[in-house]
């Protein structure tokens, strides 16, 4: 893990990384491993805490984790948790609630869905499309606006490869959903 942090520092030309997210392949999508194949969480956190204490990293985050892992990691001073989450895919609502209670930022990955079948594309949902039409926004903006309204401590990082999509995503902060629209979107979650 130290080697990877050092490699990131070199690649980015930095002396310090603001946050390092520890990717634990406990939950999907993507790579998952059985519990007996996981490296011990306490050992990993100890290394990250040493790097933080040395000033090499600023904060420790967790990615692709279960609620019990977040609870175990709390004494390490976790600053953020990153799990798959969107208006359509809310399997990690308990983790989000725990993070809110503990003052930990929630960073949803795939906030607009993905190519994984268990993470449907938000922009394809008829209710999202209908509300987008009502508020004169794109479906992606509605999906992101719902996230911002749903959890005030959320950090959105929707990935994109184009300036146009970046500008569209940034426009989500200007979208205002009514209580009725918010309620219709709340009803979509699994």
C-alpha positions as CSV (number, residue, x, y, z in Angstrom):
1,X,0.0,0.0,0.0
2,X,2.9,2.4,0.8
3,X,4.3,1.7,-2.7
4,X,1.0,2.6,-4.3
5,X,0.8,5.9,-2.4
6,X,4.3,6.7,-3.3
7,X,3.6,5.9,-7.0
8,X,0.6,8.2,-6.9
9,X,2.6,11.0,-5.4
10,X,5.2,10.6,-8.2
11,X,2.6,10.4,-10.9
12,X,0.7,13.5,-9.7
13,X,3.9,15.4,-8.8
14,X,2.7,16.0,-5.3
15,X,4.2,15.7,-1.8
16,X,0.9,14.9,-0.2
17,X,-2.4,13.3,-1.2
18,X,-5.4,15.0,0.3
19,X,-7.4,11.7,0.7
20,X,-6.6,8.1,0.1
21,X,-9.6,5.8,-0.3
22,X,-8.9,2.2,0.8
23,X,-10.7,0.1,-1.8
24,X,-12.0,-3.0,0.0
25,X,-13.6,-5.4,-2.5
26,X,-16.4,-6.4,-0.1
27,X,-19.3,-5.2,-2.2
28,X,-19.8,-4.8,-5.9
29,X,-20.0,-3.9,-8.5
30,X,-16.7,-5.1,-10.0
31,X,-14.2,-7.1,-8.1
32,X,-15.3,-8.9,-5.0
33,X,-13.5,-11.5,-2.9
34,X,-14.5,-13.8,-0.2
35,X,-14.0,-12.6,3.4
36,X,-11.2,-15.1,4.0
37,X,-9.2,-13.6,1.1
38,X,-9.4,-10.0,2.3
39,X,-6.3,-8.4,3.8
40,X,-7.0,-7.5,7.5
41,X,-8.6,-4.1,7.7
42,X,-6.7,-3.2,10.9
43,X,-3.4,-3.8,9.2
44,X,-4.4,-1.6,6.2
45,X,-5.7,1.2,8.4
46,X,-2.5,1.1,10.5
47,X,-0.4,1.7,7.4
48,X,-2.7,4.6,6.3
49,X,-2.7,6.1,9.8
50,X,1.1,6.1,9.7
51,X,1.1,7.8,6.3
52,X,-1.4,10.3,7.6
53,X,0.7,11.0,10.8
54,X,3.8,11.5,8.6
55,X,1.9,14.1,6.5
56,X,2.0,12.0,3.3
57,X,-1.8,11.8,3.2
58,X,-4.4,14.1,4.6
59,X,-7.4,11.8,5.2
60,X,-8.4,8.2,5.0
61,X,-11.5,7.1,3.1
62,X,-13.1,3.7,2.5
63,X,-14.5,2.4,-0.8
64,X,-16.8,-0.6,-1.6
65,X,-17.4,-1.5,2.0
66,X,-20.1,-2.9,4.2
67,X,-21.6,-1.1,7.2
68,X,-19.7,-3.2,9.7
69,X,-16.4,-2.2,8.0
70,X,-17.2,1.5,8.4
71,X,-18.0,0.9,12.1
72,X,-14.7,-1.0,12.6
73,X,-12.8,1.8,10.9
74,X,-14.3,4.7,12.8
75,X,-11.5,5.0,15.4
76,X,-9.1,5.6,12.5
77,X,-10.8,8.9,11.7
78,X,-12.4,8.1,8.4
79,X,-13.2,11.2,6.4
80,X,-15.3,9.7,3.5
81,X,-17.0,6.5,2.3
82,X,-17.4,5.7,-1.3
83,X,-20.0,3.2,-2.4
84,X,-22.2,2.7,-5.5
85,X,-25.3,4.8,-4.9
86,X,-27.9,6.7,-7.0
87,X,-31.6,7.6,-7.0
88,X,-32.2,4.2,-8.5
89,X,-29.7,2.1,-6.6
90,X,-29.8,2.6,-2.8
91,X,-28.5,-0.7,-1.4
92,X,-26.2,1.3,0.9
93,X,-28.7,3.5,2.7
94,X,-27.6,2.1,6.1
95,X,-24.0,3.1,5.4
96,X,-25.1,6.5,4.3
97,X,-27.1,7.0,7.5
98,X,-24.1,5.9,9.6
99,X,-21.8,8.3,7.7
100,X,-24.3,11.2,8.3
101,X,-24.5,10.4,12.0
102,X,-20.7,10.3,12.3
103,X,-20.0,13.4,10.2
104,X,-18.3,11.4,7.4
105,X,-18.7,12.6,3.8
106,X,-20.6,10.2,1.4
107,X,-19.1,9.9,-2.0
108,X,-21.4,7.9,-4.3
109,X,-19.7,6.3,-7.3
110,X,-21.8,5.6,-10.3
111,X,-24.2,8.3,-9.2
112,X,-25.8,8.2,-12.7
113,X,-25.7,4.4,-13.0
114,X,-23.3,2.3,-15.0
115,X,-22.9,-0.6,-17.5
116,X,-23.3,-3.0,-14.6
117,X,-26.8,-4.5,-14.8
118,X,-27.4,-4.0,-11.0
119,X,-26.8,-0.3,-11.5
120,X,-29.3,1.0,-14.0
121,X,-28.7,4.2,-15.8
122,X,-30.5,7.1,-14.1
123,X,-31.1,9.0,-17.3
124,X,-33.1,6.0,-18.8
125,X,-35.7,6.0,-16.0
126,X,-39.1,7.3,-17.1
127,X,-39.9,9.1,-13.8
128,X,-36.5,10.8,-13.9
129,X,-37.1,11.8,-17.5
130,X,-40.6,13.2,-16.7
131,X,-39.3,15.3,-13.8
132,X,-36.4,16.5,-16.0
133,X,-39.0,17.8,-18.5
134,X,-40.9,19.5,-15.6
135,X,-37.9,21.4,-14.3
136,X,-36.3,22.1,-17.7
137,X,-33.2,20.0,-16.9
138,X,-31.5,16.9,-18.2
139,X,-32.2,13.5,-16.6
140,X,-28.6,13.4,-15.4
141,X,-29.0,16.8,-13.7
142,X,-32.2,15.5,-12.0
143,X,-30.4,12.4,-10.7
144,X,-27.5,14.5,-9.3
145,X,-29.9,17.1,-7.9
146,X,-31.8,14.4,-6.0
147,X,-28.5,13.2,-4.5
148,X,-27.6,16.7,-3.4
149,X,-31.0,17.1,-1.8
150,X,-31.1,13.6,-0.3
151,X,-27.8,13.9,1.7
152,X,-26.4,17.4,2.4
153,X,-22.9,15.9,3.2
154,X,-22.6,14.2,-0.2
155,X,-19.6,14.8,-2.4
156,X,-20.5,14.3,-6.1
157,X,-17.8,13.1,-8.5
158,X,-19.7,12.0,-11.6
159,X,-17.1,11.0,-14.1
160,X,-17.1,12.3,-17.6
161,X,-14.8,12.5,-20.6
162,X,-16.2,15.7,-22.1
163,X,-16.5,19.3,-21.2
164,X,-20.1,19.4,-22.3
165,X,-21.0,16.6,-19.8
166,X,-18.9,18.3,-17.1
167,X,-20.9,21.5,-17.6
168,X,-24.2,19.6,-17.6
169,X,-23.3,17.8,-14.4
170,X,-22.2,21.1,-12.7
171,X,-25.6,22.5,-13.7
172,X,-27.3,20.0,-11.3
173,X,-26.5,22.4,-8.4
174,X,-29.0,24.9,-9.9
175,X,-31.9,22.3,-10.2
176,X,-34.6,22.8,-7.6
177,X,-36.9,19.8,-7.0
178,X,-40.3,20.3,-5.4
179,X,-41.2,18.2,-2.4
180,X,-43.6,16.3,-4.6
181,X,-40.9,15.6,-7.2
182,X,-38.5,14.6,-4.5
183,X,-41.1,12.2,-3.2
184,X,-41.6,10.7,-6.6
185,X,-37.8,10.2,-6.9
186,X,-37.6,8.8,-3.4
187,X,-40.1,6.1,-4.4
188,X,-37.7,4.8,-7.1
189,X,-35.0,3.5,-4.8
190,X,-34.5,-0.2,-4.3
